[in-house]
Amino acid sequence: MKHFLLCSLLVSVLSAQDLESYLSNLKQKEFSYDYEKSLLEKKKLRDSWIQPLQLRYTMSKSNPYNEQGTSEQKTQNAAIVMDQPIFRSGGIYFGIKFAEASYMYNKYSVDVAKRKLIKEAIDVLIQIKKSELGVVRQELQIDNARIALEQKKEQYLNGELDSGFLTGAVIDKNRVTQALFDIQTNKEKLISKFHTLSDLDYKEASIPHLRLIDSKEFLENNIDTKQLQSQSERDRYQKNVTIAKYLPSLSFTAGYNWDKLENPSFGGNAFSSPPETQYYNYGLKLTMPLDFNTFRDVESNRVEYLKSLVLIDDKKRELVALYEQVTQNLNNIDKKITLSQENRDLYQKLLDDTQALYTAGYKTEYDVKNLKNSLEIEEVDQNIFKLDKQLELLNLYEKLMNEV
């Protein structure tokens, strides 16, 4: 907990728009459609309380008396009907607020998905850079293994070692060489994966530099928490909408009707002029449902809302644990960097001394080359460790709001 209070958390020095450039144009287009759909769904849900006008038209034919010499009777009817709620005991207001809260939840859901994909693209890019360093490191190790093999070979030919030591040196060289092939194979897989996520050339693409901010700001601007808070708001308004559904509702009703009857007959007598009528009506309608499951329905929505509050607290605890874990990992990587620097300083001193002894004829070129390779390996390790720190910070970046 000490590290959680003292250390800080990551933010990219690049803008959100710059970070989105790591995604391919197709991926960005997919997310733009997701945002557009969320906005349209919001508008549709917000205005769902406005009822549509009902347009009706019917036409039917009949021969009710089935008498010879009578024509078929034709009936036509057209109507425009409106049944528009104007008061739902707060249901209309809460319905609009529910639509807005649902939109924010859907928007945050798209944000979360986008952040995960951006994080994945950058993660893969860093892994590629690590693989490139790994290839350099492994080639240095292969060179050292080759030097060791040459030294063992000379000692064996001079009778200083038996064949077992020579065989061991051959095995060591083969082992580090095979490890290089594995690194190269994994690098090609990573490159292929990066091409599915980004349009950038991995050779030219730079890694975003991630720095640290205050841990409090991380929790306040965490996208996972914002998403759950919007879900809680949505569930709260949904609960109110459900309650209003079982309270009195007042609607304005209106209609216009047109009826026409052709060839009417009554007892076999036909009328020369078919009747035609037009009329309108309007008024108010008050309704209140009496449902056996009213209490259960309301209680179910209330429980869902209470659960959403618990989810927020649980997520905050999870984020605190994540921050502490990443912070501890960063501290351990710093220790590795410090140790590697100490090793580098040691190799540098040994190399300086060995070069002096080589000049004096007491050491071989193999000894100098081996120490140079070991010195370069430590330098490569430090660069790899720095990339490991960026990978750790990415785990926090994924949870951070774009605005930070």
MARTOR-810943 format. One record per residue (C-alpha): residue number from 1; x, y, z. Coordinates in steps of 0.1 Angstrom, whole numbers, plus 2048, in hexadecimal, padded with zeros to 3 digits. Last residue first. Layout:
BEGIN
+------+-----+-----+-----+
! resi !  xx !  yy !  zz !
+------+-----+-----+-----+
!  NUM !   X !   Y !   Z !
...
+------+-----+-----+-----+
END
This chain:
BEGIN
+------+-----+-----+-----+
! resi !  xx !  yy !  zz !
+------+-----+-----+-----+
!  404 ! 7C1 ! 87E ! 740 !
!  403 ! 7A4 ! 883 ! 728 !
!  402 ! 7A7 ! 861 ! 718 !
!  401 ! 79F ! 850 ! 739 !
!  400 ! 7B7 ! 836 ! 748 !
!  399 ! 7B2 ! 811 ! 74C !
!  398 ! 7C7 ! 806 ! 72E !
!  397 ! 7E2 ! 81E ! 73A !
!  396 ! 7E6 ! 80A ! 75A !
!  395 ! 7EF ! 7E9 ! 748 !
!  394 ! 803 ! 7FE ! 730 !
!  393 ! 819 ! 809 ! 74D !
!  392 ! 825 ! 7E5 ! 751 !
!  391 ! 82D ! 7E2 ! 72C !
!  390 ! 840 ! 803 ! 72E !
!  389 ! 854 ! 7F6 ! 74B !
!  388 ! 85D ! 7D7 ! 737 !
!  387 ! 86A ! 7EE ! 71C !
!  386 ! 882 ! 7FD ! 735 !
!  385 ! 88C ! 7D9 ! 73F !
!  384 ! 894 ! 7D1 ! 71A !
!  383 ! 8AA ! 7F1 ! 718 !
!  382 ! 8BD ! 7E6 ! 737 !
!  381 ! 8C1 ! 7C3 ! 72A !
!  380 ! 8D1 ! 7D1 ! 70A !
!  379 ! 8EA ! 7E4 ! 71F !
!  378 ! 8F2 ! 7C5 ! 733 !
!  377 ! 8F6 ! 7B1 ! 713 !
!  376 ! 90E ! 7CC ! 706 !
!  375 ! 925 ! 7C7 ! 724 !
!  374 ! 924 ! 7A1 ! 720 !
!  373 ! 92D ! 7A5 ! 6FB !
!  372 ! 94B ! 7BB ! 703 !
!  371 ! 955 ! 7A3 ! 71F !
!  370 ! 955 ! 786 ! 706 !
!  369 ! 968 ! 79A ! 6EC !
!  368 ! 984 ! 7A3 ! 704 !
!  367 ! 988 ! 77F ! 711 !
!  366 ! 988 ! 772 ! 6ED !
!  365 ! 9A3 ! 78A ! 6E3 !
!  364 ! 9B9 ! 779 ! 6FC !
!  363 ! 9C7 ! 785 ! 71D !
!  362 ! 9EA ! 788 ! 72B !
!  361 ! 9FB ! 798 ! 70C !
!  360 ! 9FF ! 7BB ! 71B !
!  359 ! 9E5 ! 7C9 ! 703 !
!  358 ! 9CE ! 7AD ! 70E !
!  357 ! 9D5 ! 7B6 ! 732 !
!  356 ! 9CB ! 7DA ! 72C !
!  355 ! 9AC ! 7CE ! 719 !
!  354 ! 9A4 ! 7B7 ! 736 !
!  353 ! 9A6 ! 7D3 ! 74F !
!  352 ! 98E ! 7EA ! 73A !
!  351 ! 977 ! 7CC ! 734 !
!  350 ! 976 ! 7C3 ! 759 !
!  349 ! 96D ! 7E7 ! 762 !
!  348 ! 952 ! 7E8 ! 747 !
!  347 ! 945 ! 7C6 ! 751 !
!  346 ! 941 ! 7D2 ! 775 !
!  345 ! 930 ! 7F2 ! 76B !
!  344 ! 918 ! 7DD ! 755 !
!  343 ! 911 ! 7C6 ! 772 !
!  342 ! 909 ! 7E3 ! 788 !
!  341 ! 8F2 ! 7F1 ! 76C !
!  340 ! 8E1 ! 7D0 ! 769 !
!  339 ! 8DB ! 7CF ! 78F !
!  338 ! 8CC ! 7F2 ! 78D !
!  337 ! 8B6 ! 7E9 ! 76F !
!  336 ! 8AA ! 7CA ! 781 !
!  335 ! 8A2 ! 7DE ! 7A0 !
!  334 ! 88E ! 7F6 ! 78A !
!  333 ! 87C ! 7D8 ! 77C !
!  332 ! 873 ! 7CE ! 79F !
!  331 ! 866 ! 7F1 ! 7A7 !
!  330 ! 851 ! 7F1 ! 787 !
!  329 ! 842 ! 7CF ! 791 !
!  328 ! 839 ! 7DD ! 7B3 !
!  327 ! 828 ! 7FA ! 7A3 !
!  326 ! 815 ! 7E3 ! 78B !
!  325 ! 809 ! 7CE ! 7A8 !
!  324 ! 7FF ! 7EC ! 7BD !
!  323 ! 7EC ! 7FB ! 7A0 !
!  322 ! 7DA ! 7DB ! 798 !
!  321 ! 7D0 ! 7D6 ! 7BD !
!  320 ! 7C3 ! 7FA ! 7BE !
!  319 ! 7B0 ! 7F3 ! 79E !
!  318 ! 7A0 ! 7D4 ! 7AC !
!  317 ! 795 ! 7E7 ! 7CB !
!  316 ! 786 ! 802 ! 7B5 !
!  315 ! 774 ! 7E7 ! 7A1 !
!  314 ! 765 ! 7D8 ! 7C0 !
!  313 ! 758 ! 7FA ! 7CB !
!  312 ! 748 ! 800 ! 7A9 !
!  311 ! 73A ! 7DD ! 7A7 !
!  310 ! 729 ! 7E2 ! 7C9 !
!  309 ! 717 ! 801 ! 7BC !
!  308 ! 70B ! 7ED ! 79D !
!  307 ! 6FD ! 7D2 ! 7B4 !
!  306 ! 6E7 ! 7EB ! 7C5 !
!  305 ! 6D9 ! 7F5 ! 7A3 !
!  304 ! 6D2 ! 7D1 ! 79A !
!  303 ! 6C1 ! 7CC ! 7BB !
!  302 ! 6AB ! 7EA ! 7B5 !
!  301 ! 6A2 ! 7DD ! 792 !
!  300 ! 697 ! 7BB ! 7A1 !
!  299 ! 684 ! 7CD ! 7BC !
!  298 ! 670 ! 7E0 ! 7A3 !
!  297 ! 667 ! 7C1 ! 78F !
!  296 ! 660 ! 7AD ! 7AE !
!  295 ! 649 ! 7C8 ! 7BC !
!  294 ! 635 ! 7CB ! 79C !
!  293 ! 632 ! 7A6 ! 796 !
!  292 ! 60C ! 7A4 ! 79C !
!  291 ! 606 ! 7C1 ! 785 !
!  290 ! 5EC ! 7DC ! 78A !
!  289 ! 5F3 ! 7F4 ! 76D !
!  288 ! 5E9 ! 819 ! 770 !
!  287 ! 5D8 ! 82B ! 753 !
!  286 ! 5CA ! 84E ! 74D !
!  285 ! 5BF ! 856 ! 729 !
!  284 ! 5B8 ! 879 ! 71D !
!  283 ! 5A4 ! 885 ! 700 !
!  282 ! 5A0 ! 887 ! 6DA !
!  281 ! 588 ! 87C ! 6BF !
!  280 ! 584 ! 883 ! 69A !
!  279 ! 569 ! 87B ! 681 !
!  278 ! 564 ! 874 ! 65C !
!  277 ! 546 ! 860 ! 64E !
!  276 ! 53C ! 853 ! 62C !
!  275 ! 51A ! 843 ! 624 !
!  274 ! 514 ! 832 ! 603 !
!  273 ! 4FB ! 844 ! 5ED !
!  272 ! 4E3 ! 82E ! 5D8 !
!  271 ! 4DA ! 818 ! 5F6 !
!  270 ! 4D4 ! 7F3 ! 5EF !
!  269 ! 4B6 ! 7E0 ! 5FD !
!  268 ! 4BD ! 7BB ! 603 !
!  267 ! 4B6 ! 7BC ! 628 !
!  266 ! 4CE ! 7D8 ! 62C !
!  265 ! 4E9 ! 7DD ! 612 !
!  264 ! 506 ! 7F5 ! 610 !
!  263 ! 516 ! 7F8 ! 5EE !
!  262 ! 534 ! 80C ! 5F9 !
!  261 ! 53C ! 815 ! 61E !
!  260 ! 555 ! 830 ! 626 !
!  259 ! 565 ! 837 ! 647 !
!  258 ! 57E ! 852 ! 651 !
!  257 ! 58D ! 855 ! 673 !
!  256 ! 5A3 ! 86F ! 685 !
!  255 ! 5B2 ! 868 ! 6A7 !
!  254 ! 5BE ! 876 ! 6C7 !
!  253 ! 5CA ! 86A ! 6E9 !
!  252 ! 5DF ! 87D ! 702 !
!  251 ! 5EE ! 866 ! 71C !
!  250 ! 5F0 ! 866 ! 742 !
!  249 ! 603 ! 84A ! 755 !
!  248 ! 5FC ! 840 ! 779 !
!  247 ! 619 ! 82C ! 78A !
!  246 ! 625 ! 809 ! 780 !
!  245 ! 63D ! 814 ! 765 !
!  244 ! 649 ! 82F ! 77C !
!  243 ! 65A ! 815 ! 792 !
!  242 ! 66C ! 806 ! 773 !
!  241 ! 678 ! 827 ! 767 !
!  240 ! 686 ! 82F ! 789 !
!  239 ! 699 ! 80E ! 78A !
!  238 ! 6A6 ! 814 ! 767 !
!  237 ! 6B1 ! 836 ! 773 !
!  236 ! 6C7 ! 826 ! 78E !
!  235 ! 6D3 ! 80B ! 776 !
!  234 ! 6DF ! 825 ! 75D !
!  233 ! 6F1 ! 838 ! 778 !
!  232 ! 701 ! 818 ! 785 !
!  231 ! 70C ! 810 ! 762 !
!  230 ! 71B ! 833 ! 75E !
!  229 ! 72E ! 82D ! 77F !
!  228 ! 73A ! 80B ! 771 !
!  227 ! 747 ! 81B ! 752 !
!  226 ! 758 ! 837 ! 765 !
!  225 ! 769 ! 81E ! 77C !
!  224 ! 776 ! 80B ! 75E !
!  223 ! 782 ! 82B ! 74D !
!  222 ! 797 ! 836 ! 76B !
!  221 ! 799 ! 85B ! 76F !
!  220 ! 793 ! 85D ! 794 !
!  219 ! 7A7 ! 83E ! 79C !
!  218 ! 7C5 ! 849 ! 787 !
!  217 ! 7C3 ! 86C ! 795 !
!  216 ! 7C7 ! 85E ! 7B8 !
!  215 ! 7E6 ! 84B ! 7AC !
!  214 ! 7F8 ! 86B ! 7A2 !
!  213 ! 807 ! 86B ! 780 !
!  212 ! 822 ! 856 ! 770 !
!  211 ! 832 ! 857 ! 74D !
!  210 ! 82C ! 842 ! 72D !
!  209 ! 841 ! 848 ! 70E !
!  208 ! 830 ! 83C ! 6EF !
!  207 ! 844 ! 822 ! 6DB !
!  206 ! 84F ! 82E ! 6B9 !
!  205 ! 843 ! 81F ! 698 !
!  204 ! 85C ! 81F ! 67C !
!  203 ! 866 ! 7FA ! 67D !
!  202 ! 843 ! 7F0 ! 688 !
!  201 ! 835 ! 800 ! 668 !
!  200 ! 813 ! 80F ! 673 !
!  199 ! 7F2 ! 802 ! 665 !
!  198 ! 7E9 ! 7F2 ! 687 !
!  197 ! 7D6 ! 7D5 ! 696 !
!  196 ! 7DA ! 7B9 ! 67D !
!  195 ! 7FD ! 7C5 ! 674 !
!  194 ! 807 ! 7C2 ! 699 !
!  193 ! 7FD ! 79D ! 699 !
!  192 ! 813 ! 795 ! 67B !
!  191 ! 830 ! 7A8 ! 68C !
!  190 ! 82B ! 795 ! 6AC !
!  189 ! 82C ! 774 ! 69A !
!  188 ! 84C ! 77E ! 688 !
!  187 ! 85C ! 788 ! 6AA !
!  186 ! 852 ! 766 ! 6B8 !
!  185 ! 865 ! 754 ! 69C !
!  184 ! 883 ! 76B ! 6A1 !
!  183 ! 884 ! 764 ! 6C6 !
!  182 ! 880 ! 73E ! 6C1 !
!  181 ! 89D ! 73F ! 6A7 !
!  180 ! 8B3 ! 751 ! 6C0 !
!  179 ! 8AB ! 737 ! 6DB !
!  178 ! 8B8 ! 71D ! 6C2 !
!  177 ! 8D9 ! 72F ! 6C1 !
!  176 ! 8DB ! 732 ! 6E7 !
!  175 ! 8D6 ! 70C ! 6E9 !
!  174 ! 8EE ! 703 ! 6CD !
!  173 ! 90A ! 717 ! 6DD !
!  172 ! 903 ! 707 ! 6FF !
!  171 ! 903 ! 6E4 ! 6EF !
!  170 ! 925 ! 6EB ! 6DE !
!  169 ! 934 ! 6F7 ! 6FE !
!  168 ! 928 ! 6D8 ! 710 !
!  167 ! 938 ! 6C2 ! 6F5 !
!  166 ! 959 ! 6D4 ! 6FB !
!  165 ! 956 ! 6CF ! 720 !
!  164 ! 94F ! 6AA ! 71B !
!  163 ! 96C ! 6A6 ! 703 !
!  162 ! 987 ! 6AA ! 71E !
!  161 ! 998 ! 6CA ! 727 !
!  160 ! 9BC ! 6D6 ! 729 !
!  159 ! 9C9 ! 6BF ! 70D !
!  158 ! 9D3 ! 6DC ! 6F6 !
!  157 ! 9B9 ! 6D1 ! 6DD !
!  156 ! 99F ! 6D2 ! 6F9 !
!  155 ! 9AA ! 6F4 ! 705 !
!  154 ! 9A9 ! 702 ! 6E2 !
!  153 ! 986 ! 6F3 ! 6DD !
!  152 ! 97A ! 700 ! 6FF !
!  151 ! 986 ! 723 ! 6F5 !
!  150 ! 975 ! 721 ! 6D3 !
!  149 ! 955 ! 715 ! 6E4 !
!  148 ! 955 ! 731 ! 6FD !
!  147 ! 95A ! 74A ! 6E1 !
!  146 ! 93C ! 73A ! 6CE !
!  145 ! 927 ! 73C ! 6EE !
!  144 ! 931 ! 761 ! 6F2 !
!  143 ! 927 ! 767 ! 6CE !
!  142 ! 906 ! 755 ! 6D4 !
!  141 ! 900 ! 76A ! 6F2 !
!  140 ! 906 ! 789 ! 6DD !
!  139 ! 8EE ! 77C ! 6C3 !
!  138 ! 8D4 ! 776 ! 6DF !
!  137 ! 8D6 ! 799 ! 6EB !
!  136 ! 8D2 ! 7A8 ! 6C8 !
!  135 ! 8B4 ! 790 ! 6C2 !
!  134 ! 8A5 ! 799 ! 6E4 !
!  133 ! 8A8 ! 7BE ! 6DB !
!  132 ! 894 ! 7B8 ! 6BC !
!  131 ! 87C ! 7A2 ! 6D1 !
!  130 ! 878 ! 7BE ! 6EA !
!  129 ! 86F ! 7D6 ! 6CD !
!  128 ! 855 ! 7BD ! 6C1 !
!  127 ! 847 ! 7B9 ! 6E5 !
!  126 ! 844 ! 7DF ! 6E6 !
!  125 ! 830 ! 7DF ! 6C6 !
!  124 ! 81A ! 7C3 ! 6D3 !
!  123 ! 813 ! 7D6 ! 6F3 !
!  122 ! 80C ! 7F6 ! 6DE !
!  121 ! 7F2 ! 7E3 ! 6CA !
!  120 ! 7E3 ! 7D2 ! 6E8 !
!  119 ! 7E0 ! 7F3 ! 6FB !
!  118 ! 7CF ! 802 ! 6DD !
!  117 ! 7B7 ! 7E5 ! 6DD !
!  116 ! 7B0 ! 7E6 ! 702 !
!  115 ! 7AA ! 80C ! 700 !
!  114 ! 792 ! 807 ! 6E3 !
!  113 ! 77D ! 7ED ! 6F6 !
!  112 ! 77C ! 803 ! 715 !
!  111 ! 772 ! 822 ! 701 !
!  110 ! 756 ! 80E ! 6F0 !
!  109 ! 749 ! 804 ! 712 !
!  108 ! 74D ! 828 ! 71E !
!  107 ! 736 ! 832 ! 701 !
!  106 ! 71D ! 817 ! 709 !
!  105 ! 71C ! 822 ! 72E !
!  104 ! 719 ! 847 ! 724 !
!  103 ! 6FD ! 83F ! 70C !
!  102 ! 6EA ! 82A ! 726 !
!  101 ! 6ED ! 848 ! 73E !
!  100 ! 6DD ! 85F ! 724 !
!   99 ! 6C1 ! 846 ! 71C !
!   98 ! 6BA ! 841 ! 741 !
!   97 ! 6B8 ! 867 ! 746 !
!   96 ! 69E ! 868 ! 72A !
!   95 ! 68A ! 84B ! 73A !
!   94 ! 68D ! 85B ! 75C !
!   93 ! 67C ! 87A ! 74E !
!   92 ! 661 ! 866 ! 73C !
!   91 ! 65B ! 84F ! 75A !
!   90 ! 656 ! 86C ! 772 !
!   89 ! 632 ! 862 ! 77B !
!   88 ! 62B ! 859 ! 756 !
!   87 ! 61D ! 87A ! 748 !
!   86 ! 618 ! 884 ! 724 !
!   85 ! 613 ! 862 ! 715 !
!   84 ! 609 ! 864 ! 6F0 !
!   83 ! 5ED ! 84F ! 6E1 !
!   82 ! 5E9 ! 85B ! 6BE !
!   81 ! 5D2 ! 84C ! 6A3 !
!   80 ! 5CF ! 855 ! 67E !
!   79 ! 5B3 ! 841 ! 66E !
!   78 ! 5A7 ! 833 ! 64D !
!   77 ! 589 ! 81C ! 647 !
!   76 ! 57B ! 80D ! 627 !
!   75 ! 55D ! 7F5 ! 624 !
!   74 ! 551 ! 7E5 ! 603 !
!   73 ! 530 ! 7D2 ! 601 !
!   72 ! 52D ! 7BB ! 5E4 !
!   71 ! 511 ! 7C1 ! 5CD !
!   70 ! 4EE ! 7B3 ! 5D0 !
!   69 ! 4DD ! 7A0 ! 5B4 !
!   68 ! 4DC ! 77F ! 5C6 !
!   67 ! 4DD ! 781 ! 5EC !
!   66 ! 4FA ! 776 ! 601 !
!   65 ! 4EF ! 78C ! 61E !
!   64 ! 511 ! 797 ! 62B !
!   63 ! 522 ! 79A ! 609 !
!   62 ! 544 ! 7A7 ! 614 !
!   61 ! 561 ! 7BC ! 609 !
!   60 ! 57D ! 7CB ! 61F !
!   59 ! 594 ! 7E9 ! 620 !
!   58 ! 5A9 ! 7F4 ! 63D !
!   57 ! 5C0 ! 811 ! 643 !
!   56 ! 5D3 ! 81A ! 662 !
!   55 ! 5ED ! 834 ! 66B !
!   54 ! 5F9 ! 833 ! 68F !
!   53 ! 60D ! 851 ! 69A !
!   52 ! 62C ! 846 ! 6AD !
!   51 ! 630 ! 849 ! 6D2 !
!   50 ! 64A ! 861 ! 6E1 !
!   49 ! 657 ! 84F ! 700 !
!   48 ! 673 ! 83F ! 6EB !
!   47 ! 682 ! 861 ! 6E6 !
!   46 ! 6A0 ! 85C ! 6FC !
!   45 ! 6A4 ! 837 ! 6F1 !
!   44 ! 6A7 ! 840 ! 6CD !
!   43 ! 6BE ! 85D ! 6D4 !
!   42 ! 6D4 ! 848 ! 6EA !
!   41 ! 6D5 ! 82C ! 6D0 !
!   40 ! 6E0 ! 845 ! 6B6 !
!   39 ! 6FC ! 850 ! 6CC !
!   38 ! 708 ! 82D ! 6D4 !
!   37 ! 707 ! 824 ! 6AE !
!   36 ! 71D ! 842 ! 6A7 !
!   35 ! 736 ! 837 ! 6C1 !
!   34 ! 737 ! 813 ! 6B4 !
!   33 ! 73A ! 821 ! 690 !
!   32 ! 759 ! 835 ! 69B !
!   31 ! 766 ! 815 ! 6AC !
!   30 ! 765 ! 802 ! 68C !
!   29 ! 775 ! 81E ! 679 !
!   28 ! 792 ! 81F ! 691 !
!   27 ! 798 ! 7FA ! 68C !
!   26 ! 797 ! 7FE ! 666 !
!   25 ! 7AF ! 81C ! 668 !
!   24 ! 7C8 ! 806 ! 67B !
!   23 ! 7CE ! 80D ! 69F !
!   22 ! 7EF ! 81D ! 6AB !
!   21 ! 7E1 ! 83E ! 6A0 !
!   20 ! 7C9 ! 83C ! 6BD !
!   19 ! 7E6 ! 845 ! 6D4 !
!   18 ! 7EB ! 866 ! 6C2 !
!   17 ! 7C6 ! 86E ! 6C6 !
!   16 ! 7C8 ! 866 ! 6EB !
!   15 ! 7E4 ! 87F ! 6EE !
!   14 ! 808 ! 874 ! 6F4 !
!   13 ! 819 ! 879 ! 715 !
!   12 ! 808 ! 859 ! 720 !
!   11 ! 7FD ! 856 ! 743 !
!   10 ! 808 ! 83F ! 75E !
!    9 ! 806 ! 83E ! 783 !
!    8 ! 816 ! 84B ! 7A0 !
!    7 ! 829 ! 83D ! 7BE !
!    6 ! 826 ! 849 ! 7E2 !
!    5 ! 803 ! 83D ! 7EC !
!    4 ! 803 ! 81D ! 7D8 !
!    3 ! 827 ! 816 ! 7E1 !
!    2 ! 81E ! 817 ! 806 !
!    1 ! 800 ! 800 ! 800 !
+------+-----+-----+-----+
END
